[in-house]
């Protein structure tokens, strides 16, 4: 008599017919004669009903006759499990036969267990049955057929590839080499995606030939799809990714710039005060609750400068990732605007403008680089940056009153002058230039002066500038905050926007003849722009160093003396600045912007 699978009998105990049998070591048996004696137990094994795509361990339900396991995983099945503990009746089980599954195989191991193995690389459904003779204490024998329904979950055999190719040099890639498909599987690559920075061609031997575009460096990606054909003709697909790093043009990056590039790369991962790339990521995800974007600006500016100097778009990509993270974290702050509120208010104009002046400069550089914007998704990112900037940086604070632009301190106002300058160059909208003009040399709302009127000749060093940090009182400008004004005027001079060579030379004298003299032991600087105030903290001259793009003497001084302690305070920025200085001094122009 045949009893349907796990429905009647003796506690379905056998259901656990997991094809696994135990017997005494000194019992000689054959596969067909294997005898197992067990006492049926009432307690059943309840597996976790929630199965993830890749089960770490096989999930076996002997009562229901189900098995869930990962692709290419063997499992040993023991039918003695699942017996009813409270039953005192004793039965003897004899395994008569086992069917072979369609998509795998079964076999006995030395522990008298039945081992199920799915076909190589197969995932999906499978099943097999086994037949038992069950004899009770009265020697009555009943035949029972049990079936295991099997679910094999997929595991990824495709391993993503990372390769490097030289500048403007084709590379043949074999993506399947590091994949984990079994040898018995027939695997082929059926299609690949388009590359952003080159041309990818799928060859008949499952290799891909990648040719980078001319004058292109940085990271590119290709997606590929594999088709797996099993021995029984069943097919499955998997997808993989190839990351391609295109090296920069060594001929384009001169040896002096390479010095700074190598220093930058080392600083990016060095753990002096912090590990820069990790700290930058943390700051970008902070939502600016405690002024974090203020310090994020140092990282963003350093990445922008090294990108301009080397033309390696990997640096640009890193900067954009950080910036885009901050944009994605902006929330509604009222009146249709987005920002980064904190416990005090809906955002600080100082915090936002200090950081965003660097972003504005990046936008202008991208605007002046049409070939760059024609590749990858840079045009889209540029468009998104501009839309966000005009509405949520400029218009939002403009709606709060002109006092948000014309700040009480000179350096705070210079942030908005710089943002206005960059937006005017991009859009040609007069309202941006008005703010730039008013702060630079015009009339500011509720302020008594402007930057031009603030700058005075230093009585002790006539070629140098000195000035007050406020518009209507004589509070000498501190050196650290003055750096924002200096970098603004350097960028304005580079853009042919009002400020001229005389101003640049005066700031150069202020730096070299007053604040940071060659005679200063250990490379220290003074706290105030007139040389007073005592010794300042190290690393507070970062933005002053932008003057080095116009002075070989200063650039050499940076290389020799702006080291050590100076680089412990966000040293990634001055290294990037020095790299750009070197590129301009040596080759006459940076790689970016394309239009100078």
CORLIN-V348337 format. One record per residue. RES is the residue in one letter. D_LAST is the distance of its C-alpha to the last C-alpha in Angstrom with 2 decimals. Layout:
res=RES d_last=D_LAST
res=RES d_last=D_LAST
//
This chain:
res=X d_last=92.64
res=X d_last=88.87
res=X d_last=87.24
res=X d_last=83.87
res=X d_last=80.91
res=X d_last=80.99
res=X d_last=83.17
res=X d_last=86.59
res=X d_last=88.02
res=X d_last=88.37
res=X d_last=85.46
res=X d_last=83.13
res=X d_last=82.87
res=X d_last=82.22
res=X d_last=79.50
res=X d_last=77.71
res=X d_last=78.89
res=X d_last=75.86
res=X d_last=77.37
res=X d_last=77.84
res=X d_last=81.25
res=X d_last=82.77
res=X d_last=86.01
res=X d_last=87.92
res=X d_last=86.97
res=X d_last=90.46
res=X d_last=90.71
res=X d_last=90.35
res=X d_last=88.77
res=X d_last=87.20
res=X d_last=84.44
res=X d_last=87.00
res=X d_last=89.40
res=X d_last=87.10
res=X d_last=89.02
res=X d_last=87.47
res=X d_last=89.60
res=X d_last=87.97
res=X d_last=89.05
res=X d_last=87.20
res=X d_last=85.19
res=X d_last=84.41
res=X d_last=81.01
res=X d_last=78.12
res=X d_last=74.62
res=X d_last=71.99
res=X d_last=68.54
res=X d_last=65.31
res=X d_last=64.85
res=X d_last=61.07
res=X d_last=59.55
res=X d_last=55.89
res=X d_last=54.16
res=X d_last=54.69
res=X d_last=57.96
res=X d_last=58.04
res=X d_last=61.79
res=X d_last=63.98
res=X d_last=65.59
res=X d_last=69.24
res=X d_last=71.67
res=X d_last=75.08
res=X d_last=76.81
res=X d_last=74.55
res=X d_last=73.97
res=X d_last=70.18
res=X d_last=67.68
res=X d_last=63.91
res=X d_last=62.00
res=X d_last=58.62
res=X d_last=57.83
res=X d_last=59.22
res=X d_last=61.40
res=X d_last=65.14
res=X d_last=67.62
res=X d_last=71.27
res=X d_last=73.56
res=X d_last=76.72
res=X d_last=79.26
res=X d_last=81.25
res=X d_last=78.68
res=X d_last=79.21
res=X d_last=83.00
res=X d_last=84.85
res=X d_last=85.93
res=X d_last=88.90
res=X d_last=90.62
res=X d_last=93.58
res=X d_last=94.19
res=X d_last=93.46
res=X d_last=92.15
res=X d_last=91.44
res=X d_last=88.54
res=X d_last=88.47
res=X d_last=85.35
res=X d_last=86.41
res=X d_last=83.21
res=X d_last=79.41
res=X d_last=77.45
res=X d_last=74.25
res=X d_last=71.15
res=X d_last=69.12
res=X d_last=65.79
res=X d_last=66.94
res=X d_last=70.12
res=X d_last=72.76
res=X d_last=74.75
res=X d_last=76.97
res=X d_last=75.95
res=X d_last=78.24
res=X d_last=78.39
res=X d_last=79.99
res=X d_last=76.92
res=X d_last=75.48
res=X d_last=71.87
res=X d_last=69.58
res=X d_last=66.47
res=X d_last=64.07
res=X d_last=62.86
res=X d_last=59.75
res=X d_last=56.54
res=X d_last=58.63
res=X d_last=58.10
res=X d_last=60.15
res=X d_last=63.90
res=X d_last=66.86
res=X d_last=70.52
res=X d_last=73.69
res=X d_last=77.29
res=X d_last=80.03
res=X d_last=83.76
res=X d_last=85.97
res=X d_last=89.73
res=X d_last=90.64
res=X d_last=94.13
res=X d_last=95.60
res=X d_last=98.55
res=X d_last=101.05
res=X d_last=99.54
res=X d_last=98.34
res=X d_last=95.32
res=X d_last=92.59
res=X d_last=89.76
res=X d_last=86.32
res=X d_last=83.13
res=X d_last=79.89
res=X d_last=76.42
res=X d_last=73.04
res=X d_last=70.17
res=X d_last=66.96
res=X d_last=63.33
res=X d_last=60.78
res=X d_last=57.37
res=X d_last=54.24
res=X d_last=52.26
res=X d_last=48.89
res=X d_last=49.28
res=X d_last=45.66
res=X d_last=43.61
res=X d_last=39.83
res=X d_last=38.02
res=X d_last=35.04
res=X d_last=33.77
res=X d_last=31.01
res=X d_last=29.60
res=X d_last=27.51
res=X d_last=24.06
res=X d_last=24.56
res=X d_last=28.31
res=X d_last=30.97
res=X d_last=33.46
res=X d_last=36.99
res=X d_last=38.01
res=X d_last=41.64
res=X d_last=41.55
res=X d_last=45.35
res=X d_last=45.90
res=X d_last=45.59
res=X d_last=47.09
res=X d_last=50.60
res=X d_last=52.45
res=X d_last=56.01
res=X d_last=56.87
res=X d_last=59.30
res=X d_last=56.62
res=X d_last=55.06
res=X d_last=51.32
res=X d_last=48.71
res=X d_last=45.12
res=X d_last=45.25
res=X d_last=41.71
res=X d_last=38.15
res=X d_last=35.18
res=X d_last=31.93
res=X d_last=29.20
res=X d_last=25.73
res=X d_last=23.79
res=X d_last=26.25
res=X d_last=29.57
res=X d_last=32.89
res=X d_last=36.19
res=X d_last=39.63
res=X d_last=42.08
res=X d_last=45.87
res=X d_last=46.55
res=X d_last=44.76
res=X d_last=41.68
res=X d_last=38.13
res=X d_last=35.66
res=X d_last=32.08
res=X d_last=29.25
res=X d_last=25.68
res=X d_last=22.96
res=X d_last=20.73
res=X d_last=17.74
res=X d_last=19.21
res=X d_last=20.56
res=X d_last=22.21
res=X d_last=25.32
res=X d_last=26.97
res=X d_last=30.47
res=X d_last=33.31
res=X d_last=36.48
res=X d_last=39.70
res=X d_last=43.22
res=X d_last=46.40
res=X d_last=49.83
res=X d_last=52.80
res=X d_last=56.16
res=X d_last=59.24
res=X d_last=62.51
res=X d_last=64.14
res=X d_last=61.39
res=X d_last=59.83
res=X d_last=56.03
res=X d_last=53.32
res=X d_last=49.51
res=X d_last=46.99
res=X d_last=43.21
res=X d_last=40.93
res=X d_last=37.28
res=X d_last=35.25
res=X d_last=32.21
res=X d_last=30.02
res=X d_last=27.64
res=X d_last=25.26
res=X d_last=24.46
res=X d_last=21.03
res=X d_last=20.30
res=X d_last=21.99
res=X d_last=20.54
res=X d_last=16.98
res=X d_last=17.96
res=X d_last=19.43
res=X d_last=22.65
res=X d_last=21.46
res=X d_last=19.13
res=X d_last=22.09
res=X d_last=24.23
res=X d_last=22.33
res=X d_last=22.10
res=X d_last=25.85
res=X d_last=26.49
res=X d_last=24.57
res=X d_last=26.55
res=X d_last=29.75
res=X d_last=29.15
res=X d_last=28.43
res=X d_last=32.02
res=X d_last=33.70
res=X d_last=36.44
res=X d_last=36.21
res=X d_last=36.33
res=X d_last=35.45
res=X d_last=34.17
res=X d_last=30.56
res=X d_last=30.06
res=X d_last=33.42
res=X d_last=32.93
res=X d_last=29.61
res=X d_last=31.46
res=X d_last=34.32
res=X d_last=32.20
res=X d_last=30.39
res=X d_last=33.86
res=X d_last=35.37
res=X d_last=34.75
res=X d_last=33.85
res=X d_last=37.53
res=X d_last=37.38
res=X d_last=33.83
res=X d_last=32.62
res=X d_last=29.17
res=X d_last=28.56
res=X d_last=28.79
res=X d_last=27.15
res=X d_last=23.93
res=X d_last=23.99
res=X d_last=24.10
res=X d_last=21.41
res=X d_last=18.94
res=X d_last=20.00
res=X d_last=19.48
res=X d_last=15.96
res=X d_last=15.03
res=X d_last=16.94
res=X d_last=15.40
res=X d_last=11.82
res=X d_last=13.47
res=X d_last=15.72
res=X d_last=14.47
res=X d_last=18.02
res=X d_last=18.33
res=X d_last=21.68
res=X d_last=20.18
res=X d_last=18.31
res=X d_last=21.66
res=X d_last=23.53
res=X d_last=21.46
res=X d_last=21.93
res=X d_last=25.61
res=X d_last=26.07
res=X d_last=24.35
res=X d_last=26.20
res=X d_last=29.39
res=X d_last=29.14
res=X d_last=28.53
res=X d_last=31.53
res=X d_last=33.63
res=X d_last=33.01
res=X d_last=36.27
res=X d_last=37.59
res=X d_last=37.90
res=X d_last=39.34
res=X d_last=38.44
res=X d_last=36.54
res=X d_last=33.91
res=X d_last=33.24
res=X d_last=32.81
res=X d_last=34.24
res=X d_last=37.56
res=X d_last=39.51
res=X d_last=43.03
res=X d_last=42.28
res=X d_last=40.33
res=X d_last=37.92
res=X d_last=34.91
res=X d_last=33.52
res=X d_last=30.65
res=X d_last=29.88
res=X d_last=29.92
res=X d_last=27.78
res=X d_last=25.15
res=X d_last=24.88
res=X d_last=24.09
res=X d_last=22.12
res=X d_last=19.50
res=X d_last=18.09
res=X d_last=18.50
res=X d_last=16.71
res=X d_last=13.59
res=X d_last=13.98
res=X d_last=14.41
res=X d_last=11.22
res=X d_last=9.33
res=X d_last=11.80
res=X d_last=11.37
res=X d_last=7.77
res=X d_last=9.41
res=X d_last=12.21
res=X d_last=13.63
res=X d_last=14.24
res=X d_last=15.96
res=X d_last=18.04
res=X d_last=19.67
res=X d_last=22.35
res=X d_last=22.71
res=X d_last=19.23
res=X d_last=19.16
res=X d_last=22.50
res=X d_last=21.59
res=X d_last=18.53
res=X d_last=20.91
res=X d_last=23.55
res=X d_last=21.41
res=X d_last=20.37
res=X d_last=24.01
res=X d_last=25.38
res=X d_last=23.08
res=X d_last=23.78
res=X d_last=27.48
res=X d_last=28.54
res=X d_last=26.35
res=X d_last=25.64
res=X d_last=28.56
res=X d_last=31.05
res=X d_last=30.66
res=X d_last=30.31
res=X d_last=33.67
res=X d_last=35.21
res=X d_last=34.62
res=X d_last=32.05
res=X d_last=33.42
res=X d_last=31.48
res=X d_last=28.22
res=X d_last=29.71
res=X d_last=31.23
res=X d_last=33.85
res=X d_last=31.71
res=X d_last=28.53
res=X d_last=26.65
res=X d_last=27.70
res=X d_last=26.34
res=X d_last=22.97
res=X d_last=22.55
res=X d_last=22.88
res=X d_last=20.69
res=X d_last=17.81
res=X d_last=18.75
res=X d_last=19.13
res=X d_last=15.71
res=X d_last=14.03
res=X d_last=16.59
res=X d_last=16.15
res=X d_last=12.45
res=X d_last=13.75
res=X d_last=17.09
res=X d_last=17.19
res=X d_last=20.57
res=X d_last=21.91
res=X d_last=23.91
res=X d_last=20.96
res=X d_last=19.72
res=X d_last=23.38
res=X d_last=23.64
res=X d_last=20.50
res=X d_last=21.97
res=X d_last=25.46
res=X d_last=24.77
res=X d_last=22.56
res=X d_last=24.84
res=X d_last=27.05
res=X d_last=30.20
res=X d_last=30.48
res=X d_last=33.35
res=X d_last=36.25
res=X d_last=34.40
res=X d_last=35.31
res=X d_last=32.09
res=X d_last=28.30
res=X d_last=25.93
res=X d_last=25.74
res=X d_last=29.52
res=X d_last=29.91
res=X d_last=28.35
res=X d_last=31.07
res=X d_last=31.50
res=X d_last=33.32
res=X d_last=36.80
res=X d_last=37.14
res=X d_last=33.65
res=X d_last=32.55
res=X d_last=28.96
res=X d_last=28.46
res=X d_last=28.21
res=X d_last=30.84
res=X d_last=31.26
res=X d_last=33.35
res=X d_last=32.37
res=X d_last=34.11
res=X d_last=33.86
res=X d_last=37.49
res=X d_last=38.95
res=X d_last=38.50
res=X d_last=37.67
res=X d_last=35.56
res=X d_last=32.27
res=X d_last=32.50
res=X d_last=29.97
res=X d_last=29.24
res=X d_last=28.33
res=X d_last=26.49
res=X d_last=23.84
res=X d_last=22.54
res=X d_last=22.15
res=X d_last=20.40
res=X d_last=17.74
res=X d_last=17.27
res=X d_last=16.85
res=X d_last=14.46
res=X d_last=12.14
res=X d_last=12.93
res=X d_last=12.23
res=X d_last=8.73
res=X d_last=8.39
res=X d_last=10.49
res=X d_last=13.38
res=X d_last=16.63
res=X d_last=16.84
res=X d_last=16.51
res=X d_last=17.03
res=X d_last=20.75
res=X d_last=20.48
res=X d_last=18.51
res=X d_last=21.17
res=X d_last=23.94
res=X d_last=22.97
res=X d_last=22.74
res=X d_last=26.26
res=X d_last=27.45
res=X d_last=26.54
res=X d_last=27.80
res=X d_last=30.64
res=X d_last=32.03
res=X d_last=31.26
res=X d_last=30.62
res=X d_last=32.44
res=X d_last=32.86
res=X d_last=36.57
res=X d_last=36.48
res=X d_last=38.62
res=X d_last=37.28
res=X d_last=33.81
res=X d_last=34.81
res=X d_last=33.13
res=X d_last=34.76
res=X d_last=34.89
res=X d_last=33.93
res=X d_last=31.23
res=X d_last=34.02
res=X d_last=35.35
res=X d_last=38.27
res=X d_last=39.44
res=X d_last=40.16
res=X d_last=38.34
res=X d_last=35.84
res=X d_last=35.47
res=X d_last=33.45
res=X d_last=30.00
res=X d_last=29.19
res=X d_last=26.27
res=X d_last=23.71
res=X d_last=21.02
res=X d_last=21.80
res=X d_last=20.51
res=X d_last=16.84
res=X d_last=17.57
res=X d_last=17.90
res=X d_last=14.24
res=X d_last=15.17
res=X d_last=18.73
res=X d_last=20.30
res=X d_last=23.60
res=X d_last=22.72
res=X d_last=21.13
res=X d_last=24.37
res=X d_last=26.38
res=X d_last=24.81
res=X d_last=25.78
res=X d_last=29.23
res=X d_last=30.20
res=X d_last=28.27
res=X d_last=30.38
res=X d_last=33.55
res=X d_last=34.45
res=X d_last=30.94
res=X d_last=29.80
res=X d_last=32.70
res=X d_last=31.12
res=X d_last=28.39
res=X d_last=27.22
res=X d_last=24.82
res=X d_last=22.28
res=X d_last=22.30
res=X d_last=22.25
res=X d_last=19.07
res=X d_last=17.55
res=X d_last=18.88
res=X d_last=17.53
res=X d_last=13.91
res=X d_last=14.81
res=X d_last=16.29
res=X d_last=13.50
res=X d_last=11.17
res=X d_last=14.31
res=X d_last=15.45
res=X d_last=12.73
res=X d_last=10.12
res=X d_last=7.40
res=X d_last=8.44
res=X d_last=9.57
res=X d_last=8.25
res=X d_last=6.24
res=X d_last=6.25
res=X d_last=3.80
res=X d_last=0.00
//
